[in-house]
Amino acid sequence: MQVPRPDAGEYVTTTLTVVLTLAVLQYAGIFFDGSGGIDPGYLLGVGLTLPVFIFLFSLAAANVSWIPSWDEKNHTGGTDGR
């Protein structure tokens, strides 16, 4: 079993980007009820669980043998889509 060793800085950058984007969307009232407010509990939950799910997805991707050959199986040979 291969365990991915991603850069911790990438986790922090991705998590902060997602949490800040969700905070702006919450404050603007887009996809959330009302505007002008931020739910810190929701943002904290996302901030804590997102790195876990990213790691689990990376772990699954590192241990599935057909993913690296996926592009070769679906390669069409040209850049024009034929």
PDB file with SEQRES, HELIX, SHEET and CRYST1 records, atoms N, CA, C and O in Angstrom:
SEQRES   1 A   82  MET GLN VAL PRO ARG PRO ASP ALA GLY GLU TYR VAL THR          
SEQRES   2 A   82  THR THR LEU THR VAL VAL LEU THR LEU ALA VAL LEU GLN          
SEQRES   3 A   82  TYR ALA GLY ILE PHE PHE ASP GLY SER GLY GLY ILE ASP          
SEQRES   4 A   82  PRO GLY TYR LEU LEU GLY VAL GLY LEU THR LEU PRO VAL          
SEQRES   5 A   82  PHE ILE PHE LEU PHE SER LEU ALA ALA ALA ASN VAL SER          
SEQRES   6 A   82  TRP ILE PRO SER TRP ASP GLU LYS ASN HIS THR GLY GLY          
SEQRES   7 A   82  THR ASP GLY ARG                                              
HELIX    1 AA1 ALA A    8  ALA A   28  1                                  21    
HELIX    2 AA2 PRO A   40  ALA A   62  1                                  23    
HELIX    3 AA3 TRP A   70  ASN A   74  1                                   5    
CRYST1    1.000    1.000    1.000  90.00  90.00  90.00 P 1           1          
ATOM      1  N   MET A   1       0.834  -1.167   0.000  1.00  0.00           N  
ATOM      2  CA  MET A   1       0.000   0.000   0.000  1.00  0.00           C  
ATOM      3  C   MET A   1       0.887   1.241   0.000  1.00  0.00           C  
ATOM      4  O   MET A   1       1.768   1.395   0.846  1.00  0.00           O  
ATOM      5  N   GLN A   2       0.638   2.109  -0.953  1.00  0.00           N  
ATOM      6  CA  GLN A   2       1.403   3.342  -1.064  1.00  0.00           C  
ATOM      7  C   GLN A   2       0.697   4.453  -0.288  1.00  0.00           C  
ATOM      8  O   GLN A   2      -0.514   4.641  -0.406  1.00  0.00           O  
ATOM      9  N   VAL A   3       1.468   5.175   0.496  1.00  0.00           N  
ATOM     10  CA  VAL A   3       0.921   6.294   1.260  1.00  0.00           C  
ATOM     11  C   VAL A   3       1.462   7.579   0.640  1.00  0.00           C  
ATOM     12  O   VAL A   3       2.677   7.779   0.608  1.00  0.00           O  
ATOM     13  N   PRO A   4       0.588   8.452   0.149  1.00  0.00           N  
ATOM     14  CA  PRO A   4       1.070   9.697  -0.448  1.00  0.00           C  
ATOM     15  C   PRO A   4       1.670  10.617   0.605  1.00  0.00           C  
ATOM     16  O   PRO A   4       1.221  10.643   1.751  1.00  0.00           O  
ATOM     17  N   ARG A   5       2.670  11.357   0.212  1.00  0.00           N  
ATOM     18  CA  ARG A   5       3.313  12.310   1.109  1.00  0.00           C  
ATOM     19  C   ARG A   5       3.189  13.719   0.509  1.00  0.00           C  
ATOM     20  O   ARG A   5       4.162  14.284   0.008  1.00  0.00           O  
ATOM     21  N   PRO A   6       1.981  14.266   0.573  1.00  0.00           N  
ATOM     22  CA  PRO A   6       1.786  15.593  -0.011  1.00  0.00           C  
ATOM     23  C   PRO A   6       2.413  16.689   0.838  1.00  0.00           C  
ATOM     24  O   PRO A   6       2.693  16.501   2.022  1.00  0.00           O  
ATOM     25  N   ASP A   7       2.619  17.806   0.222  1.00  0.00           N  
ATOM     26  CA  ASP A   7       3.185  18.966   0.901  1.00  0.00           C  
ATOM     27  C   ASP A   7       2.136  19.567   1.838  1.00  0.00           C  
ATOM     28  O   ASP A   7       1.006  19.823   1.422  1.00  0.00           O  
ATOM     29  N   ALA A   8       2.502  19.789   3.082  1.00  0.00           N  
ATOM     30  CA  ALA A   8       1.559  20.358   4.060  1.00  0.00           C  
ATOM     31  C   ALA A   8       1.126  21.761   3.664  1.00  0.00           C  
ATOM     32  O   ALA A   8       0.012  22.183   3.975  1.00  0.00           O  
ATOM     33  N   GLY A   9       1.989  22.471   2.988  1.00  0.00           N  
ATOM     34  CA  GLY A   9       1.648  23.817   2.535  1.00  0.00           C  
ATOM     35  C   GLY A   9       0.497  23.812   1.533  1.00  0.00           C  
ATOM     36  O   GLY A   9      -0.322  24.730   1.510  1.00  0.00           O  
ATOM     37  N   GLU A  10       0.447  22.776   0.714  1.00  0.00           N  
ATOM     38  CA  GLU A  10      -0.655  22.655  -0.240  1.00  0.00           C  
ATOM     39  C   GLU A  10      -1.980  22.429   0.476  1.00  0.00           C  
ATOM     40  O   GLU A  10      -3.007  22.980   0.077  1.00  0.00           O  
ATOM     41  N   TYR A  11      -1.961  21.620   1.533  1.00  0.00           N  
ATOM     42  CA  TYR A  11      -3.169  21.415   2.332  1.00  0.00           C  
ATOM     43  C   TYR A  11      -3.654  22.736   2.922  1.00  0.00           C  
ATOM     44  O   TYR A  11      -4.842  23.053   2.862  1.00  0.00           O  
ATOM     45  N   VAL A  12      -2.735  23.497   3.486  1.00  0.00           N  
ATOM     46  CA  VAL A  12      -3.090  24.768   4.119  1.00  0.00           C  
ATOM     47  C   VAL A  12      -3.630  25.743   3.076  1.00  0.00           C  
ATOM     48  O   VAL A  12      -4.649  26.395   3.303  1.00  0.00           O  
ATOM     49  N   THR A  13      -2.956  25.844   1.943  1.00  0.00           N  
ATOM     50  CA  THR A  13      -3.389  26.768   0.898  1.00  0.00           C  
ATOM     51  C   THR A  13      -4.768  26.401   0.365  1.00  0.00           C  
ATOM     52  O   THR A  13      -5.629  27.268   0.215  1.00  0.00           O  
ATOM     53  N   THR A  14      -4.980  25.134   0.081  1.00  0.00           N  
ATOM     54  CA  THR A  14      -6.271  24.689  -0.440  1.00  0.00           C  
ATOM     55  C   THR A  14      -7.377  24.898   0.581  1.00  0.00           C  
ATOM     56  O   THR A  14      -8.453  25.391   0.243  1.00  0.00           O  
ATOM     57  N   THR A  15      -7.119  24.528   1.819  1.00  0.00           N  
ATOM     58  CA  THR A  15      -8.130  24.670   2.866  1.00  0.00           C  
ATOM     59  C   THR A  15      -8.488  26.138   3.095  1.00  0.00           C  
ATOM     60  O   THR A  15      -9.666  26.478   3.203  1.00  0.00           O  
ATOM     61  N   LEU A  16      -7.486  27.003   3.168  1.00  0.00           N  
ATOM     62  CA  LEU A  16      -7.769  28.424   3.360  1.00  0.00           C  
ATOM     63  C   LEU A  16      -8.534  29.020   2.190  1.00  0.00           C  
ATOM     64  O   LEU A  16      -9.423  29.850   2.383  1.00  0.00           O  
ATOM     65  N   THR A  17      -8.193  28.600   0.979  1.00  0.00           N  
ATOM     66  CA  THR A  17      -8.899  29.096  -0.196  1.00  0.00           C  
ATOM     67  C   THR A  17     -10.369  28.700  -0.158  1.00  0.00           C  
ATOM     68  O   THR A  17     -11.247  29.521  -0.421  1.00  0.00           O  
ATOM     69  N   VAL A  18     -10.632  27.440   0.170  1.00  0.00           N  
ATOM     70  CA  VAL A  18     -12.017  26.961   0.226  1.00  0.00           C  
ATOM     71  C   VAL A  18     -12.788  27.641   1.344  1.00  0.00           C  
ATOM     72  O   VAL A  18     -13.923  28.071   1.138  1.00  0.00           O  
ATOM     73  N   VAL A  19     -12.193  27.744   2.517  1.00  0.00           N  
ATOM     74  CA  VAL A  19     -12.887  28.345   3.662  1.00  0.00           C  
ATOM     75  C   VAL A  19     -13.159  29.834   3.413  1.00  0.00           C  
ATOM     76  O   VAL A  19     -14.249  30.318   3.720  1.00  0.00           O  
ATOM     77  N   LEU A  20     -12.194  30.555   2.869  1.00  0.00           N  
ATOM     78  CA  LEU A  20     -12.413  31.975   2.581  1.00  0.00           C  
ATOM     79  C   LEU A  20     -13.466  32.172   1.494  1.00  0.00           C  
ATOM     80  O   LEU A  20     -14.272  33.100   1.568  1.00  0.00           O  
ATOM     81  N   THR A  21     -13.459  31.307   0.494  1.00  0.00           N  
ATOM     82  CA  THR A  21     -14.484  31.391  -0.552  1.00  0.00           C  
ATOM     83  C   THR A  21     -15.867  31.138   0.026  1.00  0.00           C  
ATOM     84  O   THR A  21     -16.816  31.853  -0.296  1.00  0.00           O  
ATOM     85  N   LEU A  22     -15.990  30.123   0.879  1.00  0.00           N  
ATOM     86  CA  LEU A  22     -17.274  29.851   1.513  1.00  0.00           C  
ATOM     87  C   LEU A  22     -17.705  30.993   2.435  1.00  0.00           C  
ATOM     88  O   LEU A  22     -18.893  31.301   2.526  1.00  0.00           O  
ATOM     89  N   ALA A  23     -16.753  31.616   3.114  1.00  0.00           N  
ATOM     90  CA  ALA A  23     -17.083  32.743   3.983  1.00  0.00           C  
ATOM     91  C   ALA A  23     -17.623  33.922   3.174  1.00  0.00           C  
ATOM     92  O   ALA A  23     -18.588  34.566   3.584  1.00  0.00           O  
ATOM     93  N   VAL A  24     -17.012  34.200   2.045  1.00  0.00           N  
ATOM     94  CA  VAL A  24     -17.495  35.287   1.187  1.00  0.00           C  
ATOM     95  C   VAL A  24     -18.881  34.958   0.651  1.00  0.00           C  
ATOM     96  O   VAL A  24     -19.760  35.819   0.620  1.00  0.00           O  
ATOM     97  N   LEU A  25     -19.077  33.711   0.228  1.00  0.00           N  
ATOM     98  CA  LEU A  25     -20.391  33.306  -0.281  1.00  0.00           C  
ATOM     99  C   LEU A  25     -21.452  33.378   0.816  1.00  0.00           C  
ATOM    100  O   LEU A  25     -22.585  33.780   0.551  1.00  0.00           O  
ATOM    101  N   GLN A  26     -21.105  32.999   2.027  1.00  0.00           N  
ATOM    102  CA  GLN A  26     -22.046  33.106   3.145  1.00  0.00           C  
ATOM    103  C   GLN A  26     -22.382  34.567   3.427  1.00  0.00           C  
ATOM    104  O   GLN A  26     -23.548  34.916   3.609  1.00  0.00           O  
ATOM    105  N   TYR A  27     -21.379  35.404   3.463  1.00  0.00           N  
ATOM    106  CA  TYR A  27     -21.598  36.807   3.776  1.00  0.00           C  
ATOM    107  C   TYR A  27     -22.465  37.479   2.706  1.00  0.00           C  
ATOM    108  O   TYR A  27     -23.288  38.342   3.011  1.00  0.00           O  
ATOM    109  N   ALA A  28     -22.268  37.073   1.456  1.00  0.00           N  
ATOM    110  CA  ALA A  28     -23.051  37.655   0.363  1.00  0.00           C  
ATOM    111  C   ALA A  28     -24.440  37.035   0.260  1.00  0.00           C  
ATOM    112  O   ALA A  28     -25.311  37.575  -0.421  1.00  0.00           O  
ATOM    113  N   GLY A  29     -24.650  35.914   0.927  1.00  0.00           N  
ATOM    114  CA  GLY A  29     -25.945  35.256   0.875  1.00  0.00           C  
ATOM    115  C   GLY A  29     -26.136  34.376  -0.340  1.00  0.00           C  
ATOM    116  O   GLY A  29     -27.262  33.999  -0.668  1.00  0.00           O  
ATOM    117  N   ILE A  30     -25.053  34.047  -1.006  1.00  0.00           N  
ATOM    118  CA  ILE A  30     -25.116  33.183  -2.185  1.00  0.00           C  
ATOM    119  C   ILE A  30     -24.993  31.735  -1.717  1.00  0.00           C  
ATOM    120  O   ILE A  30     -24.031  31.380  -1.036  1.00  0.00           O  
ATOM    121  N   PHE A  31     -25.957  30.906  -2.078  1.00  0.00           N  
ATOM    122  CA  PHE A  31     -26.037  29.488  -1.705  1.00  0.00           C  
ATOM    123  C   PHE A  31     -26.297  29.278  -0.211  1.00  0.00           C  
ATOM    124  O   PHE A  31     -26.316  28.135   0.245  1.00  0.00           O  
ATOM    125  N   PHE A  32     -26.495  30.337   0.552  1.00  0.00           N  
ATOM    126  CA  PHE A  32     -26.765  30.243   1.978  1.00  0.00           C  
ATOM    127  C   PHE A  32     -27.934  31.156   2.317  1.00  0.00           C  
ATOM    128  O   PHE A  32     -28.214  32.107   1.587  1.00  0.00           O  
ATOM    129  N   ASP A  33     -28.617  30.872   3.418  1.00  0.00           N  
ATOM    130  CA  ASP A  33     -29.757  31.699   3.838  1.00  0.00           C  
ATOM    131  C   ASP A  33     -29.279  33.029   4.400  1.00  0.00           C  
ATOM    132  O   ASP A  33     -28.396  33.075   5.257  1.00  0.00           O  
ATOM    133  N   GLY A  34     -29.863  34.089   3.915  1.00  0.00           N  
ATOM    134  CA  GLY A  34     -29.568  35.416   4.436  1.00  0.00           C  
ATOM    135  C   GLY A  34     -28.204  35.918   4.025  1.00  0.00           C  
ATOM    136  O   GLY A  34     -27.357  35.160   3.553  1.00  0.00           O  
ATOM    137  N   SER A  35     -28.009  37.200   4.210  1.00  0.00           N  
ATOM    138  CA  SER A  35     -26.701  37.773   3.911  1.00  0.00           C  
ATOM    139  C   SER A  35     -26.230  38.593   5.104  1.00  0.00           C  
ATOM    140  O   SER A  35     -27.011  38.904   6.004  1.00  0.00           O  
ATOM    141  N   GLY A  36     -24.985  38.929   5.101  1.00  0.00           N  
ATOM    142  CA  GLY A  36     -24.422  39.737   6.167  1.00  0.00           C  
ATOM    143  C   GLY A  36     -23.963  38.953   7.370  1.00  0.00           C  
ATOM    144  O   GLY A  36     -23.545  39.554   8.361  1.00  0.00           O  
ATOM    145  N   GLY A  37     -24.021  37.639   7.326  1.00  0.00           N  
ATOM    146  CA  GLY A  37     -23.585  36.837   8.463  1.00  0.00           C  
ATOM    147  C   GLY A  37     -22.700  35.688   8.029  1.00  0.00           C  
ATOM    148  O   GLY A  37     -22.754  35.232   6.887  1.00  0.00           O  
ATOM    149  N   ILE A  38     -21.892  35.236   8.954  1.00  0.00           N  
ATOM    150  CA  ILE A  38     -20.992  34.113   8.697  1.00  0.00           C  
ATOM    151  C   ILE A  38     -21.201  33.100   9.812  1.00  0.00           C  
ATOM    152  O   ILE A  38     -21.278  33.470  10.984  1.00  0.00           O  
ATOM    153  N   ASP A  39     -21.291  31.834   9.455  1.00  0.00           N  
ATOM    154  CA  ASP A  39     -21.442  30.757  10.425  1.00  0.00           C  
ATOM    155  C   ASP A  39     -20.058  30.173  10.725  1.00  0.00           C  
ATOM    156  O   ASP A  39     -19.560  29.358   9.948  1.00  0.00           O  
ATOM    157  N   PRO A  40     -19.428  30.573  11.832  1.00  0.00           N  
ATOM    158  CA  PRO A  40     -18.075  30.096  12.107  1.00  0.00           C  
ATOM    159  C   PRO A  40     -18.002  28.593  12.378  1.00  0.00           C  
ATOM    160  O   PRO A  40     -16.987  27.963  12.081  1.00  0.00           O  
ATOM    161  N   GLY A  41     -19.058  28.017  12.935  1.00  0.00           N  
ATOM    162  CA  GLY A  41     -19.058  26.573  13.186  1.00  0.00           C  
ATOM    163  C   GLY A  41     -18.994  25.776  11.892  1.00  0.00           C  
ATOM    164  O   GLY A  41     -18.275  24.781  11.800  1.00  0.00           O  
ATOM    165  N   TYR A  42     -19.747  26.216  10.902  1.00  0.00           N  
ATOM    166  CA  TYR A  42     -19.727  25.552   9.592  1.00  0.00           C  
ATOM    167  C   TYR A  42     -18.346  25.671   8.950  1.00  0.00           C  
ATOM    168  O   TYR A  42     -17.807  24.694   8.430  1.00  0.00           O  
ATOM    169  N   LEU A  43     -17.784  26.872   8.991  1.00  0.00           N  
ATOM    170  CA  LEU A  43     -16.466  27.085   8.381  1.00  0.00           C  
ATOM    171  C   LEU A  43     -15.383  26.293   9.105  1.00  0.00           C  
ATOM    172  O   LEU A  43     -14.464  25.772   8.473  1.00  0.00           O  
ATOM    173  N   LEU A  44     -15.490  26.203  10.428  1.00  0.00           N  
ATOM    174  CA  LEU A  44     -14.535  25.407  11.193  1.00  0.00           C  
ATOM    175  C   LEU A  44     -14.658  23.922  10.824  1.00  0.00           C  
ATOM    176  O   LEU A  44     -13.653  23.228  10.670  1.00  0.00           O  
ATOM    177  N   GLY A  45     -15.889  23.451  10.686  1.00  0.00           N  
ATOM    178  CA  GLY A  45     -16.099  22.055  10.289  1.00  0.00           C  
ATOM    179  C   GLY A  45     -15.513  21.757   8.924  1.00  0.00           C  
ATOM    180  O   GLY A  45     -14.877  20.721   8.728  1.00  0.00           O  
ATOM    181  N   VAL A  46     -15.722  22.656   7.984  1.00  0.00           N  
ATOM    182  CA  VAL A  46     -15.146  22.475   6.645  1.00  0.00           C  
ATOM    183  C   VAL A  46     -13.624  22.513   6.720  1.00  0.00           C  
ATOM    184  O   VAL A  46     -12.943  21.704   6.091  1.00  0.00           O  
ATOM    185  N   GLY A  47     -13.099  23.455   7.491  1.00  0.00           N  
ATOM    186  CA  GLY A  47     -11.649  23.590   7.611  1.00  0.00           C  
ATOM    187  C   GLY A  47     -10.981  22.386   8.248  1.00  0.00           C  
ATOM    188  O   GLY A  47      -9.825  22.091   7.946  1.00  0.00           O  
ATOM    189  N   LEU A  48     -11.689  21.686   9.123  1.00  0.00           N  
ATOM    190  CA  LEU A  48     -11.115  20.508   9.773  1.00  0.00           C  
ATOM    191  C   LEU A  48     -11.302  19.229   8.967  1.00  0.00           C  
ATOM    192  O   LEU A  48     -10.445  18.346   9.003  1.00  0.00           O  
ATOM    193  N   THR A  49     -12.400  19.121   8.246  1.00  0.00           N  
ATOM    194  CA  THR A  49     -12.659  17.874   7.520  1.00  0.00           C  
ATOM    195  C   THR A  49     -12.096  17.860   6.100  1.00  0.00           C  
ATOM    196  O   THR A  49     -11.807  16.788   5.566  1.00  0.00           O  
ATOM    197  N   LEU A  50     -11.935  19.024   5.482  1.00  0.00           N  
ATOM    198  CA  LEU A  50     -11.441  19.058   4.104  1.00  0.00           C  
ATOM    199  C   LEU A  50     -10.064  18.413   3.943  1.00  0.00           C  
ATOM    200  O   LEU A  50      -9.894  17.614   3.022  1.00  0.00           O  
ATOM    201  N   PRO A  51      -9.074  18.713   4.786  1.00  0.00           N  
ATOM    202  CA  PRO A  51      -7.774  18.038   4.626  1.00  0.00           C  
ATOM    203  C   PRO A  51      -7.863  16.525   4.793  1.00  0.00           C  
ATOM    204  O   PRO A  51      -7.125  15.785   4.142  1.00  0.00           O  
ATOM    205  N   VAL A  52      -8.749  16.067   5.651  1.00  0.00           N  
ATOM    206  CA  VAL A  52      -8.911  14.620   5.838  1.00  0.00           C  
ATOM    207  C   VAL A  52      -9.435  13.975   4.559  1.00  0.00           C  
ATOM    208  O   VAL A  52      -8.922  12.944   4.125  1.00  0.00           O  
ATOM    209  N   PHE A  53     -10.454  14.580   3.959  1.00  0.00           N  
ATOM    210  CA  PHE A  53     -11.006  14.023   2.731  1.00  0.00           C  
ATOM    211  C   PHE A  53     -10.033  14.128   1.564  1.00  0.00           C  
ATOM    212  O   PHE A  53      -9.993  13.236   0.717  1.00  0.00           O  
ATOM    213  N   ILE A  54      -9.251  15.198   1.504  1.00  0.00           N  
ATOM    214  CA  ILE A  54      -8.237  15.314   0.459  1.00  0.00           C  
ATOM    215  C   ILE A  54      -7.201  14.204   0.612  1.00  0.00           C  
ATOM    216  O   ILE A  54      -6.796  13.592  -0.376  1.00  0.00           O  
ATOM    217  N   PHE A  55      -6.771  13.944   1.847  1.00  0.00           N  
ATOM    218  CA  PHE A  55      -5.795  12.879   2.077  1.00  0.00           C  
ATOM    219  C   PHE A  55      -6.371  11.522   1.711  1.00  0.00           C  
ATOM    220  O   PHE A  55      -5.688  10.717   1.078  1.00  0.00           O  
ATOM    221  N   LEU A  56      -7.623  11.248   2.098  1.00  0.00           N  
ATOM    222  CA  LEU A  56      -8.228   9.957   1.775  1.00  0.00           C  
ATOM    223  C   LEU A  56      -8.385   9.777   0.269  1.00  0.00           C  
ATOM    224  O   LEU A  56      -8.185   8.677  -0.244  1.00  0.00           O  
ATOM    225  N   PHE A  57      -8.739  10.838  -0.441  1.00  0.00           N  
ATOM    226  CA  PHE A  57      -8.837  10.773  -1.890  1.00  0.00           C  
ATOM    227  C   PHE A  57      -7.465  10.523  -2.512  1.00  0.00           C  
ATOM    228  O   PHE A  57      -7.350   9.739  -3.454  1.00  0.00           O  
ATOM    229  N   SER A  58      -6.423  11.179  -1.997  1.00  0.00           N  
ATOM    230  CA  SER A  58      -5.056  10.967  -2.487  1.00  0.00           C  
ATOM    231  C   SER A  58      -4.583   9.555  -2.196  1.00  0.00           C  
ATOM    232  O   SER A  58      -3.887   8.952  -3.013  1.00  0.00           O  
ATOM    233  N   LEU A  59      -4.953   9.022  -1.042  1.00  0.00           N  
ATOM    234  CA  LEU A  59      -4.591   7.658  -0.684  1.00  0.00           C  
ATOM    235  C   LEU A  59      -5.235   6.654  -1.636  1.00  0.00           C  
ATOM    236  O   LEU A  59      -4.585   5.713  -2.089  1.00  0.00           O  
ATOM    237  N   ALA A  60      -6.503   6.859  -1.932  1.00  0.00           N  
ATOM    238  CA  ALA A  60      -7.186   5.966  -2.869  1.00  0.00           C  
ATOM    239  C   ALA A  60      -6.579   6.080  -4.259  1.00  0.00           C  
ATOM    240  O   ALA A  60      -6.384   5.069  -4.934  1.00  0.00           O  
ATOM    241  N   ALA A  61      -6.280   7.291  -4.692  1.00  0.00           N  
ATOM    242  CA  ALA A  61      -5.726   7.490  -6.030  1.00  0.00           C  
ATOM    243  C   ALA A  61      -4.334   6.886  -6.152  1.00  0.00           C  
ATOM    244  O   ALA A  61      -3.969   6.400  -7.223  1.00  0.00           O  
ATOM    245  N   ALA A  62      -3.551   6.905  -5.079  1.00  0.00           N  
ATOM    246  CA  ALA A  62      -2.201   6.342  -5.125  1.00  0.00           C  
ATOM    247  C   ALA A  62      -2.215   4.821  -5.166  1.00  0.00           C  
ATOM    248  O   ALA A  62      -1.231   4.205  -5.574  1.00  0.00           O  
ATOM    249  N   ASN A  63      -3.311   4.211  -4.752  1.00  0.00           N  
ATOM    250  CA  ASN A  63      -3.353   2.754  -4.661  1.00  0.00           C  
ATOM    251  C   ASN A  63      -4.257   2.095  -5.696  1.00  0.00           C  
ATOM    252  O   ASN A  63      -4.484   0.887  -5.631  1.00  0.00           O  
ATOM    253  N   VAL A  64      -4.764   2.849  -6.630  1.00  0.00           N  
ATOM    254  CA  VAL A  64      -5.568   2.275  -7.700  1.00  0.00           C  
ATOM    255  C   VAL A  64      -4.675   2.189  -8.927  1.00  0.00           C  
ATOM    256  O   VAL A  64      -4.175   3.203  -9.414  1.00  0.00           O  
ATOM    257  N   SER A  65      -4.480   0.993  -9.416  1.00  0.00           N  
ATOM    258  CA  SER A  65      -3.486   0.782 -10.471  1.00  0.00           C  
ATOM    259  C   SER A  65      -3.910   1.312 -11.831  1.00  0.00           C  
ATOM    260  O   SER A  65      -3.045   1.603 -12.657  1.00  0.00           O  
ATOM    261  N   TRP A  66      -5.206   1.451 -12.099  1.00  0.00           N  
ATOM    262  CA  TRP A  66      -5.614   1.842 -13.453  1.00  0.00           C  
ATOM    263  C   TRP A  66      -5.644   3.343 -13.670  1.00  0.00           C  
ATOM    264  O   TRP A  66      -5.815   3.780 -14.809  1.00  0.00           O  
ATOM    265  N   ILE A  67      -5.486   4.154 -12.632  1.00  0.00           N  
ATOM    266  CA  ILE A  67      -5.544   5.606 -12.816  1.00  0.00           C  
ATOM    267  C   ILE A  67      -4.381   6.135 -13.663  1.00  0.00           C  
ATOM    268  O   ILE A  67      -4.627   6.948 -14.553  1.00  0.00           O  
ATOM    269  N   PRO A  68      -3.111   5.714 -13.434  1.00  0.00           N  
ATOM    270  CA  PRO A  68      -2.040   6.249 -14.279  1.00  0.00           C  
ATOM    271  C   PRO A  68      -2.194   5.899 -15.759  1.00  0.00           C  
ATOM    272  O   PRO A  68      -1.744   6.655 -16.620  1.00  0.00           O  
ATOM    273  N   SER A  69      -2.814   4.781 -16.058  1.00  0.00           N  
ATOM    274  CA  SER A  69      -2.962   4.399 -17.460  1.00  0.00           C  
ATOM    275  C   SER A  69      -4.265   4.914 -18.056  1.00  0.00           C  
ATOM    276  O   SER A  69      -4.560   4.624 -19.215  1.00  0.00           O  
ATOM    277  N   TRP A  70      -5.043   5.661 -17.305  1.00  0.00           N  
ATOM    278  CA  TRP A  70      -6.329   6.163 -17.791  1.00  0.00           C  
ATOM    279  C   TRP A  70      -6.145   7.053 -19.016  1.00  0.00           C  
ATOM    280  O   TRP A  70      -6.893   6.939 -19.986  1.00  0.00           O  
ATOM    281  N   ASP A  71      -5.159   7.932 -18.972  1.00  0.00           N  
ATOM    282  CA  ASP A  71      -4.915   8.828 -20.095  1.00  0.00           C  
ATOM    283  C   ASP A  71      -4.473   8.041 -21.324  1.00  0.00           C  
ATOM    284  O   ASP A  71      -4.858   8.382 -22.442  1.00  0.00           O  
ATOM    285  N   GLU A  72      -3.676   6.998 -21.135  1.00  0.00           N  
ATOM    286  CA  GLU A  72      -3.226   6.188 -22.264  1.00  0.00           C  
ATOM    287  C   GLU A  72      -4.390   5.438 -22.912  1.00  0.00           C  
ATOM    288  O   GLU A  72      -4.426   5.288 -24.133  1.00  0.00           O  
ATOM    289  N   LYS A  73      -5.337   4.969 -22.107  1.00  0.00           N  
ATOM    290  CA  LYS A  73      -6.478   4.248 -22.637  1.00  0.00           C  
ATOM    291  C   LYS A  73      -7.405   5.177 -23.419  1.00  0.00           C  
ATOM    292  O   LYS A  73      -8.027   4.763 -24.397  1.00  0.00           O  
ATOM    293  N   ASN A  74      -7.491   6.430 -22.984  1.00  0.00           N  
ATOM    294  CA  ASN A  74      -8.412   7.356 -23.601  1.00  0.00           C  
ATOM    295  C   ASN A  74      -7.730   8.332 -24.543  1.00  0.00           C  
ATOM    296  O   ASN A  74      -8.373   9.244 -25.062  1.00  0.00           O  
ATOM    297  N   HIS A  75      -6.441   8.152 -24.768  1.00  0.00           N  
ATOM    298  CA  HIS A  75      -5.720   9.057 -25.651  1.00  0.00           C  
ATOM    299  C   HIS A  75      -6.177   8.841 -27.078  1.00  0.00           C  
ATOM    300  O   HIS A  75      -6.226   7.713 -27.567  1.00  0.00           O  
ATOM    301  N   THR A  76      -6.510   9.937 -27.738  1.00  0.00           N  
ATOM    302  CA  THR A  76      -7.049   9.824 -29.100  1.00  0.00           C  
ATOM    303  C   THR A  76      -5.993  10.059 -30.149  1.00  0.00           C  
ATOM    304  O   THR A  76      -6.237   9.792 -31.326  1.00  0.00           O  
ATOM    305  N   GLY A  77      -4.833  10.547 -29.774  1.00  0.00           N  
ATOM    306  CA  GLY A  77      -3.755  10.688 -30.727  1.00  0.00           C  
ATOM    307  C   GLY A  77      -3.604  12.081 -31.311  1.00  0.00           C  
ATOM    308  O   GLY A  77      -2.553  12.396 -31.869  1.00  0.00           O  
ATOM    309  N   GLY A  78      -4.603  12.911 -31.201  1.00  0.00           N  
ATOM    310  CA  GLY A  78      -4.508  14.247 -31.761  1.00  0.00           C  
ATOM    311  C   GLY A  78      -5.061  15.278 -30.827  1.00  0.00           C  
ATOM    312  O   GLY A  78      -5.746  14.964 -29.853  1.00  0.00           O  
ATOM    313  N   THR A  79      -4.755  16.515 -31.136  1.00  0.00           N  
ATOM    314  CA  THR A  79      -5.258  17.585 -30.297  1.00  0.00           C  
ATOM    315  C   THR A  79      -6.582  18.113 -30.788  1.00  0.00           C  
ATOM    316  O   THR A  79      -7.193  18.949 -30.122  1.00  0.00           O  
ATOM    317  N   ASP A  80      -7.047  17.648 -31.939  1.00  0.00           N  
ATOM    318  CA  ASP A  80      -8.291  18.132 -32.487  1.00  0.00           C  
ATOM    319  C   ASP A  80      -9.491  17.285 -32.050  1.00  0.00           C  
ATOM    320  O   ASP A  80     -10.611  17.541 -32.493  1.00  0.00           O  
ATOM    321  N   GLY A  81      -9.283  16.296 -31.202  1.00  0.00           N  
ATOM    322  CA  GLY A  81     -10.393  15.498 -30.667  1.00  0.00           C  
ATOM    323  C   GLY A  81     -10.770  14.293 -31.502  1.00  0.00           C  
ATOM    324  O   GLY A  81     -11.767  13.629 -31.222  1.00  0.00           O  
ATOM    325  N   ARG A  82      -9.969  14.000 -32.543  1.00  0.00           N  
ATOM    326  CA  ARG A  82     -10.284  12.830 -33.369  1.00  0.00           C  
ATOM    327  C   ARG A  82      -9.398  11.667 -33.026  1.00  0.00           C  
ATOM    328  O   ARG A  82      -9.524  10.598 -33.623  1.00  0.00           O  
TER     329      ARG A  82                                                      
END                                                                             
